[in-house]
Amino acid sequence: MRCFCVAIVLLFPVHYLQLQAADAPAFTELKGHTGYVATAAFSPDGKKIVTASSDRTARIWDAESGKELHKLVGHTNKVLSAAFSPDGKKVVTTSWDRTARIWDVESGKELRQLMGHTGGVLFATFSPDGSKIVSTGNDNIIRMWDVESGEELPRVIAYTSGVFSVAFSPDGKRIVTASVDRTTRIWDAESGSELRTLQLHTGLTRSAIRFPGVPADQWQRGHFHSVRTAAFSPEGTKVVTASFGDVPRIWNAESGEDLRQLAGHTNDVWAAAFSPDGKTIVTASLDRTAKIWDAESGEVLRTLAGHTNWVISAAFSPNGKKIVTASWDGTARIWTLE
């Protein structure tokens, strides 16, 4: 399993900066973290952003001004992910310290700890109704938690290898996971039973998969290396995945068919997510860019360039007019698309 490693970045005294680059959308830069920024996400109303960093903190920012609102302090190791609850009142964070934690957005105070994983907790997210949290760790276990009590629910999924990310379907009835074992799996959220596996069928060489130039009908069907992220489309009928050493892919969530490959990045792709209307996809890559794609044709619509190190997270705002990226350069950026 690929480990997160330490990156040394400068501490910037200025917390935000509004810039305009030629032929690129305007962006607001969020500065303040003293380590790499692992994830960044908008609140459901689009007014706030939460970031998670290797500096052992998560931070909540004003999405309009870029001002830091709260520093969430308590984790004793790198913070690997952070996500808002559906009502925007809570945040869940995960860490190498083997805990997930729930925080109050208004005050920035820690509400409770979710303890049970025996390894680093890599990712966690709320269910669509906000009553549950699903988390995954490098202990190969997917765990479910009650948000109000912090109690672990008896819906444990034992995996065969490390799981990088986990996400609910929009209706909350399914879960999709991305794993070191090169598969994406869809599970029944109630019973924990596996519904479908999205995986490799035929293969080409790593170099052919990673870089453009191979005719579309000759691409392998399925991922060749570890799958880093997986996410449902807004209507729940498709899944987009990102993989090390491979191109992002769009799958039919019902049949498991590999529908489309998004070829254009020149290095590994760390994350991929649908826009709120499902028409576009944003990807984050170790080539230091994020790209926006047409979800139907697979064509690149726009490249977001400017980060000085790997881009490892990208997400749309609720109205689809902005994107927030997180980078190994210690910053997050809010890109205005219109």
Secondary structure, 3 states (H helix, E strand, C coil): CCCCCCCCCCCCCCCEEEECCCCCCCEEEECCCCCCEEEEEECCCCCEEEEEECCCEEEEEECCCCCEEEEEECCCCCEEEEEECCCCCEEEEEECCCEEEEEECCCCCEEEEEECCCCCEEEEEECCCCCEEEEEECCCEEEEEECCCCCEEEEEEECCCCEEEEEECCCCCEEEEEECCCCEEEEECCCCCEEEEECCCCCCCHHHHHCCCCCHHHCCCCCCCCEEEEEECCCCCEEEEEECCCCCEEEECCCCCEEEECCCCCCCEEEEEECCCCCEEEEEECCCEEEEEECCCCCEEEEEECCCCCEEEEEECCCCCEEEEEECCCCEEEEECC
